[in-house]
Amino acid sequence: MSDKAPANVDAYIAAAPQAAQAKLAELRDFIRATLPHAEERIWYRVPFYWVDGRELTGLSVAKAHVTFGFPLGALSAEDRAALKAKGYKTGKQTLQIGFEQALPKAEIKRALRPA
């Protein structure tokens, strides 16, 4: 990825390593389908999605995974346990999705529900 901020999410995905592009596009499409009225923009050099004027979620790419970010407390303890059992890694406000892993759509959808 370049040191220069991408102009938009299409440019972000295009600049990502080829191995990451399909997973980024899939996650983006899922976020947009789940939050059809969200505003999509680049913030801090990565894609973010805003609902009702506040940041709700973002995504970024790493060497072997895509990171999905969510608001603090948006992912329940049950969803965290289920994700861990399925081989996903979670952080305080993040979920790592390996390029070869399926999107955990049910858990992501619940994390995206506006507070």
Secondary structure as GFF3:
##gff-version 3
##sequence-region A 1 115
A	DSSP	alpha_helix	9	15	.	.	.	ID=ss1
A	DSSP	alpha_helix	18	34	.	.	.	ID=ss2
A	DSSP	beta_strand	39	43	.	.	.	ID=ss3
A	DSSP	beta_strand	46	51	.	.	.	ID=ss4
A	DSSP	beta_strand	54	61	.	.	.	ID=ss5
A	DSSP	beta_strand	65	69	.	.	.	ID=ss6
A	DSSP	alpha_helix	77	85	.	.	.	ID=ss7
A	DSSP	beta_strand	89	90	.	.	.	ID=ss8
A	DSSP	beta_strand	94	98	.	.	.	ID=ss9
A	DSSP	alpha_helix	105	112	.	.	.	ID=ss10
###
